[in-house]
Amino acid sequence: MDAPGDEQSLSESGVEEATPPGMTPRQARRIRIVLASVLMAAMALVLVVRLASRTSVLVVGVYGAALVLCGIVIELSRNGRTRLGTWLLGIGLAAALAADWLLLP
């Protein structure tokens, strides 16, 4: 997990995180990890439902990519790159849902 001095080492290296008032960088990372984990579980559930209704390699590709993206975001958040992870999560999941709507019958 995180060492107690992580906030200090991030500040010393010049990497500052935008956190809401009253929230430490560690709390912001944990919230983003939990959010990405919940979205990963939701994408897995949607994948199972979509595969039950129609088996397709394209379905597996779209939702598999969304699952991989959630895992990448979790790792980015663990390493302190929470803003990058948040942008990737938002844009990536929007792209996956758009691909579902546009590409999948």
C-alpha positions as a Python dict, from the first residue, in 0.01 Angstrom:
ca = {
    (1, 'M'): (0, 0, 0),
    (2, 'D'): (111, 356, 63),
    (3, 'A'): (395, 449, 294),
    (4, 'P'): (324, 727, 546),
    (5, 'G'): (569, 962, 375),
    (6, 'D'): (412, 938, 26),
    (7, 'E'): (246, 1279, 45),
    (8, 'Q'): (575, 1442, 142),
    (9, 'S'): (774, 1266, -130),
    (10, 'L'): (521, 1367, -394),
    (11, 'S'): (540, 1730, -287),
    (12, 'E'): (920, 1727, -286),
    (13, 'S'): (936, 1583, -638),
    (14, 'G'): (726, 1869, -770),
    (15, 'V'): (419, 1658, -845),
    (16, 'E'): (115, 1822, -695),
    (17, 'E'): (-231, 1670, -699),
    (18, 'A'): (-553, 1864, -729),
    (19, 'T'): (-756, 1744, -433),
    (20, 'P'): (-1079, 1876, -294),
    (21, 'P'): (-1044, 2089, 21),
    (22, 'G'): (-989, 1882, 331),
    (23, 'M'): (-880, 1574, 136),
    (24, 'T'): (-527, 1438, 139),
    (25, 'P'): (-364, 1298, -176),
    (26, 'R'): (-381, 950, -22),
    (27, 'Q'): (-759, 981, 26),
    (28, 'A'): (-800, 1104, -332),
    (29, 'R'): (-602, 805, -461),
    (30, 'R'): (-811, 563, -259),
    (31, 'I'): (-1136, 715, -383),
    (32, 'R'): (-1022, 684, -744),
    (33, 'I'): (-911, 325, -688),
    (34, 'V'): (-1250, 236, -539),
    (35, 'L'): (-1431, 415, -823),
    (36, 'A'): (-1228, 232, -1088),
    (37, 'S'): (-1288, -100, -908),
    (38, 'V'): (-1665, -44, -896),
    (39, 'L'): (-1667, 52, -1264),
    (40, 'M'): (-1461, -258, -1346),
    (41, 'A'): (-1720, -477, -1173),
    (42, 'A'): (-2000, -296, -1359),
    (43, 'M'): (-1825, -348, -1694),
    (44, 'A'): (-1780, -717, -1614),
    (45, 'L'): (-2151, -744, -1536),
    (46, 'V'): (-2247, -566, -1859),
    (47, 'L'): (-2013, -798, -2050),
    (48, 'V'): (-2185, -1105, -1906),
    (49, 'V'): (-2531, -964, -1985),
    (50, 'R'): (-2431, -870, -2342),
    (51, 'L'): (-2274, -1212, -2401),
    (52, 'A'): (-2589, -1382, -2275),
    (53, 'S'): (-2802, -1192, -2525),
    (54, 'R'): (-2561, -1206, -2819),
    (55, 'T'): (-2226, -1380, -2847),
    (56, 'S'): (-1979, -1173, -3045),
    (57, 'V'): (-1606, -1119, -3057),
    (58, 'L'): (-1672, -745, -3089),
    (59, 'V'): (-1863, -746, -2757),
    (60, 'V'): (-1572, -917, -2586),
    (61, 'G'): (-1329, -672, -2747),
    (62, 'V'): (-1516, -358, -2644),
    (63, 'Y'): (-1587, -461, -2288),
    (64, 'G'): (-1252, -640, -2250),
    (65, 'A'): (-1079, -314, -2342),
    (66, 'A'): (-1293, -132, -2084),
    (67, 'L'): (-1189, -386, -1818),
    (68, 'V'): (-822, -345, -1907),
    (69, 'L'): (-862, 33, -1894),
    (70, 'C'): (-1008, 13, -1543),
    (71, 'G'): (-709, -197, -1434),
    (72, 'I'): (-468, 57, -1583),
    (73, 'V'): (-647, 336, -1397),
    (74, 'I'): (-618, 146, -1069),
    (75, 'E'): (-243, 108, -1121),
    (76, 'L'): (-202, 472, -1220),
    (77, 'S'): (-388, 578, -905),
    (78, 'R'): (-172, 353, -690),
    (79, 'N'): (135, 523, -835),
    (80, 'G'): (5, 875, -771),
    (81, 'R'): (-103, 962, -1127),
    (82, 'T'): (-464, 1020, -1028),
    (83, 'R'): (-549, 1308, -1263),
    (84, 'L'): (-423, 1113, -1564),
    (85, 'G'): (-615, 808, -1444),
    (86, 'T'): (-934, 1008, -1398),
    (87, 'W'): (-915, 1148, -1751),
    (88, 'L'): (-839, 804, -1897),
    (89, 'L'): (-1125, 648, -1707),
    (90, 'G'): (-1377, 909, -1817),
    (91, 'I'): (-1272, 921, -2182),
    (92, 'G'): (-1213, 547, -2210),
    (93, 'L'): (-1545, 441, -2063),
    (94, 'A'): (-1728, 701, -2272),
    (95, 'A'): (-1554, 558, -2580),
    (96, 'A'): (-1650, 202, -2479),
    (97, 'L'): (-2014, 299, -2434),
    (98, 'A'): (-2010, 489, -2764),
    (99, 'A'): (-1859, 186, -2937),
    (100, 'D'): (-2130, -31, -2784),
    (101, 'W'): (-2398, 203, -2912),
    (102, 'L'): (-2244, 256, -3257),
    (103, 'L'): (-2078, -76, -3341),
    (104, 'L'): (-2274, -346, -3166),
    (105, 'P'): (-2612, -446, -3309),
}
